[in-house]
Amino acid sequence: MIAEKLHTKLDKIKSGRYTPSDFIIADAKDGDMAFGIAAPGPDLSETSTKKRTGVGQLKYRARAHYLDAMQAMAHSELIDILLMSASSAETLHNAELFTKTNVTPAVRLNDTTDIWSARGSCYRQSPSRPFSTVDLEAVRPLCQLGLYSITFSNHLESDLHTLEQYRAYRLSAKEHGMQHFLEVFNPAFDIGLDGASLGDYINDMILKTLAGVTRSDAPLFLKMQFNGQQAMADLCAYDPENLVVGILGGSAGTTRDTFELAKQAEQAGARVALFGRKINLSESPLELVRLMRSVIEEQLTAEQAVGAYHDHLSANGISPQRTLQADLKITEDVLK
C-alpha cells in the first residue's frame, strides 16, 4: 500500500539523484486527532455571515466535508501521501480510494498530549506525554505507513519516557509490518532555549534518538518544525543517504508564508513537506498545492505564486480571506 511513486522518489533522494520534481508533499488531514470539531475548518459562509452581522457563533464544517477534501486531493495526485486518522483511513479504504490513485495512505499512530487542542484545553502547557489510541493490528489492513510523534522537553524524566515508548512502538511495528515516519515537534512551552539554540537542541536530540536505530527499524523520513535555514541545513547535510528531512506546516499563516516555507526548507535540504492547516484552511487547497510545486521547481517565485493564486481565486469567483497586499506579507519570523 506504499505507492510506487513514493518509493521512487525516496530512492532518488537517498541516492543523490534528487531533482525538485522529486520533492514529496503530504496533505496532513489528521486534525481530528487534535482539534475535534474544528478539524475540518470553519464554514466560510457562516464566517462571512458572522462578520457582516456581528452575531452568532463560528460554525465548522462537518466530517463529510473533511473526507470529501481528502478524496479530492488524492484524486488530483498533486500529493504523494495522505495522512489521516485511523477512522478516516478506514472510511476511505472501504471506498477504494487508494486503489484508484497513486497516493500512499498513512495514519497518525500516536496522539501525544501536546497535540490535544480541544477548545478550552490547557494540555500544551505541560511536557508532552506519550499516548496512542491506535491499534496497530486494526490499522495494518488499511495502510503500511504511519506517523509516530515525539516531543523533547529538555526534562529528563519526560524525555526518557518518550524514548522508551518510541522504542516499544518500533518493536511492535516490526511485528505488524508497519513502516513509519517520525514527527519531532518543538516543545509548546518555554524550555529555556530559543532561536539557534533551540534548533541545535532539536537536531542533536533527533540524531541521538536515531543513532541507536538500525535501518530495518528507522523512519522513512522526518517531519519537523523549520527552525531556520542554518539548523535545517545542518541536519540535512549530516547523513543525506539515510536521513530524509521533512518540514511540518504549523499554523495557517499567509499564502506567502506557505510558499516561502516550502522553498526555504527545500533550499536548505528538506525533501518533504507535510502541511495540514496551511492546505486545509486555504481558499483553494488544490491550487495552493499546485503552485507550491511550481515554487519548489523554480517555475515561479514565492511572490509570483501568491499573485497567481489570487488570480485563480478571482477567476473562479472565490472570495479571498486576505487582500493580495496582505497575503504577500511574510508573517512568520523564522522565514524573514
SULVENRA-V394754 format. One record per pair of residues at least 24 apart in sequence whose C-alpha atoms are under 10 Angstrom apart, sorted by the first residue. I is the first residue (numbers start at 1). J is the second residue. If there is no record, write none. Layout:
BEGIN
i=(I;I)
j=(J;J)
END
This chain:
BEGIN
i=(1;1;1;1;1;1;1;1;1;1;1;1;1;2;2;2;2;2;2;2;2;2;2;2;2;3;3;3;3;3;3;3;3;3;4;4;4;4;5;5;5;5;5;6;6;6;6;6;6;7;7;9;9;10;10;10;10;10;11;13;13;13;13;13;13;14;14;14;14;14;14;15;15;15;16;16;18;19;19;19;20;20;20;20;20;20;20;20;20;21;21;21;21;22;22;22;22;23;23;23;23;23;23;23;23;23;23;23;23;24;24;24;24;24;24;24;24;24;24;24;25;25;25;25;25;25;25;25;25;25;25;25;25;25;25;25;26;26;26;26;26;26;26;26;26;26;26;26;26;26;26;26;26;26;26;27;27;27;27;27;27;27;27;27;27;27;27;27;27;27;27;27;27;27;27;28;28;28;28;28;28;28;28;28;28;28;28;28;28;28;28;28;28;28;29;29;29;29;29;29;29;29;29;29;29;29;29;29;29;29;29;30;30;30;30;30;30;30;30;30;30;30;30;30;31;31;31;31;31;31;31;31;31;31;32;32;32;32;32;32;32;32;32;33;33;33;33;33;33;33;33;33;33;33;33;33;34;34;34;34;34;34;34;34;34;35;35;35;35;35;36;36;36;36;36;37;37;37;37;37;38;38;38;38;38;39;39;39;39;39;39;40;40;40;40;40;40;40;40;41;41;41;41;41;41;42;44;44;44;44;48;48;63;66;67;67;68;69;69;69;70;70;71;71;71;71;72;72;73;73;73;73;74;74;74;74;74;74;74;74;75;75;75;75;76;76;76;76;76;77;77;77;77;77;78;78;78;78;78;78;78;78;79;79;79;79;79;79;79;79;80;80;80;81;81;81;81;82;82;82;83;83;83;83;83;83;83;83;84;84;84;84;85;85;85;85;85;85;86;86;86;86;86;86;86;86;86;87;87;89;89;89;90;90;90;90;90;91;92;93;93;93;94;98;98;104;104;104;105;105;105;105;105;106;106;106;106;106;106;106;106;106;106;107;107;107;107;107;107;107;107;107;107;107;108;108;108;108;108;108;108;108;108;108;108;109;109;109;109;109;109;109;109;109;109;109;109;109;110;110;110;110;110;110;110;110;111;111;111;111;112;112;112;112;112;113;114;114;114;114;114;114;114;114;115;115;115;123;124;124;124;125;125;125;125;126;126;126;126;126;127;127;127;127;127;127;127;127;127;127;127;127;128;128;128;128;128;128;128;128;128;129;129;129;129;129;130;130;130;130;130;130;130;130;131;131;132;132;136;136;136;136;136;136;136;137;137;137;137;137;137;138;139;139;140;140;140;140;143;143;144;144;144;144;144;144;145;145;145;145;145;145;145;145;146;146;146;146;146;146;146;146;147;147;147;147;147;147;147;147;147;147;148;148;148;148;148;148;148;148;148;149;149;149;149;149;149;149;149;149;150;150;150;150;150;150;150;151;151;151;151;151;151;151;151;152;152;152;152;152;152;152;152;152;152;153;153;153;153;153;153;153;153;153;154;154;154;154;154;154;154;155;159;163;166;167;167;167;170;170;170;170;170;171;173;174;174;178;179;179;179;179;179;180;180;180;180;180;180;181;181;181;181;181;181;181;181;181;182;182;182;182;182;182;182;182;182;182;183;183;183;183;183;183;183;183;183;183;184;184;184;184;184;184;185;185;185;185;185;185;186;186;186;186;194;195;195;195;195;196;196;196;196;197;197;198;198;199;199;199;199;199;199;199;199;199;199;200;200;200;200;200;200;201;202;202;202;203;203;203;203;203;203;204;206;207;207;207;207;210;215;218;218;219;219;220;220;221;221;221;221;222;222;222;222;222;222;222;222;223;223;223;223;223;223;223;223;224;224;224;224;224;225;225;225;226;226;226;226;226;226;226;226;227;227;227;228;228;228;228;228;228;228;228;229;229;229;229;229;229;229;229;229;230;230;231;232;232;232;232;232;232;232;233;233;233;233;233;233;234;234;235;235;235;236;236;236;236;236;236;237;237;237;240;240;244;244;244;244;245;245;245;245;245;246;246;246;246;246;247;247;247;247;247;248;248;248;248;248;248;248;249;249;249;249;249;249;249;250;250;250;250;250;251;251;251;251;251;251;252;252;252;252;252;252;252;253;253;253;253;253;253;253;253;253;254;254;254;254;254;254;254;254;254;254;254;254;255;255;255;255;255;255;255;255;255;255;255;255;255;255;255;255;255;255;255;255;256;256;256;256;256;256;256;256;256;256;256;256;256;256;257;257;257;257;257;257;257;257;257;257;257;257;258;258;258;258;258;258;258;259;259;259;259;259;259;259;259;259;259;259;259;259;259;260;260;260;260;260;260;260;260;260;260;261;261;261;261;261;261;262;262;262;262;262;263;263;263;263;263;263;263;263;263;264;264;264;265;265;266;266;267;281;282;282;283;283;283;283;283;283;283;284;284;284;284;284;284;284;287;287;288;302;303;303;303;303;304)
j=(98;99;102;103;104;105;106;140;141;142;143;144;145;80;81;98;102;103;104;105;106;143;144;145;179;80;81;98;99;101;102;103;104;105;80;102;103;104;80;81;102;103;104;79;80;81;102;103;104;104;220;80;271;220;221;244;271;272;241;240;241;242;243;244;271;239;240;241;242;243;244;240;241;242;240;241;271;271;296;297;266;267;271;293;294;295;296;297;298;293;294;296;297;271;272;296;297;79;80;246;262;266;270;271;272;273;293;296;297;78;79;80;81;246;270;271;272;273;274;293;78;79;80;81;82;246;247;262;271;272;273;274;275;289;292;293;78;79;80;81;82;83;103;104;105;106;246;248;272;273;274;275;276;279;289;70;73;74;78;79;80;81;82;83;84;273;274;275;276;277;278;279;280;285;289;70;81;82;83;84;85;106;107;108;248;249;273;274;275;276;277;278;279;280;66;67;69;70;82;83;84;85;88;107;108;274;275;276;277;279;280;66;82;83;84;85;86;87;88;89;106;107;108;276;66;83;84;85;108;115;117;276;277;280;63;66;84;85;87;88;116;117;118;84;85;86;87;108;110;111;112;115;116;117;118;133;85;111;112;113;114;115;116;117;118;115;116;117;118;119;63;116;117;118;119;61;62;63;118;119;62;63;117;118;119;63;66;276;277;280;281;64;65;66;67;69;277;280;281;65;66;277;280;281;282;281;281;283;319;321;319;321;88;280;91;92;92;280;285;286;97;280;95;97;98;101;285;286;103;285;286;289;98;100;101;102;103;104;105;286;100;101;102;103;101;102;103;286;290;101;102;103;286;290;102;103;286;287;289;290;292;293;103;104;273;274;286;289;290;293;104;105;272;105;106;145;274;106;107;274;107;108;145;146;147;274;275;276;108;109;146;147;109;110;111;134;139;146;133;134;135;136;138;139;142;143;146;134;139;139;142;143;138;139;141;142;143;142;142;141;142;143;142;142;143;143;144;145;142;143;144;145;146;139;142;143;144;145;146;147;179;180;181;134;139;140;142;143;144;145;146;147;148;180;132;133;134;145;146;147;148;149;180;181;183;133;134;135;136;139;145;146;147;148;149;169;180;181;134;135;146;147;148;149;150;169;147;148;149;150;148;149;150;151;162;151;149;150;151;185;186;187;188;189;149;185;188;188;187;188;189;187;188;189;190;153;187;188;189;190;151;152;153;154;155;157;158;159;187;188;189;191;152;153;158;159;161;162;185;187;188;158;159;161;162;165;158;159;161;162;163;164;165;166;162;165;165;169;169;172;173;175;176;177;178;172;173;175;176;177;178;176;176;178;173;176;177;178;178;179;173;176;177;178;179;180;173;177;178;179;180;181;219;220;173;178;179;180;181;182;219;220;179;180;181;182;183;219;220;221;222;223;179;180;181;182;183;184;219;222;223;180;181;182;183;184;185;222;223;224;182;183;184;185;186;187;206;183;184;185;186;187;188;202;205;184;185;186;187;188;191;201;202;205;206;185;186;187;188;189;190;191;192;202;187;191;192;193;201;202;205;191;205;209;209;209;213;217;213;216;217;218;219;217;217;216;217;217;216;217;218;219;220;217;218;219;220;221;222;218;219;220;221;222;223;244;245;246;206;218;219;220;221;222;223;224;245;246;219;221;222;223;224;225;246;247;248;274;222;223;224;225;247;248;223;224;225;226;248;250;224;225;226;227;227;227;228;231;334;227;228;230;231;227;231;227;231;225;226;227;228;229;230;231;232;234;235;227;230;231;232;234;235;231;227;231;235;227;231;232;234;235;236;235;235;235;238;239;243;243;242;242;243;243;244;244;245;245;246;271;272;246;247;248;270;271;272;273;274;247;248;249;270;272;273;274;275;248;249;250;273;274;249;250;265;250;261;262;264;265;270;334;335;265;334;335;261;264;265;268;333;334;335;336;264;265;266;267;268;269;270;334;335;265;268;268;264;265;266;267;268;269;270;265;266;267;268;269;270;268;269;268;269;270;265;266;268;269;270;271;268;269;270;269;270;269;270;271;272;269;270;271;272;273;270;271;272;273;274;271;272;273;274;275;272;273;274;275;276;277;278;273;274;275;276;277;278;279;274;275;276;277;278;275;276;277;278;281;332;276;277;278;279;280;281;282;277;278;281;282;327;329;330;331;332;278;282;306;321;322;326;327;328;329;330;331;332;279;282;283;288;292;302;303;305;306;307;309;310;322;324;326;327;328;329;330;331;302;303;304;305;306;307;324;326;327;328;329;330;331;332;302;303;306;327;328;329;330;331;332;333;335;336;288;289;292;302;306;330;332;288;289;291;292;293;294;295;296;301;302;303;305;306;330;292;295;296;301;302;303;330;332;335;336;292;302;330;332;334;335;292;293;295;296;302;292;293;294;295;296;297;298;301;302;296;302;335;296;335;296;297;296;321;320;321;309;310;313;318;319;320;321;309;310;312;313;316;318;320;312;313;312;328;327;328;329;330;328)
END
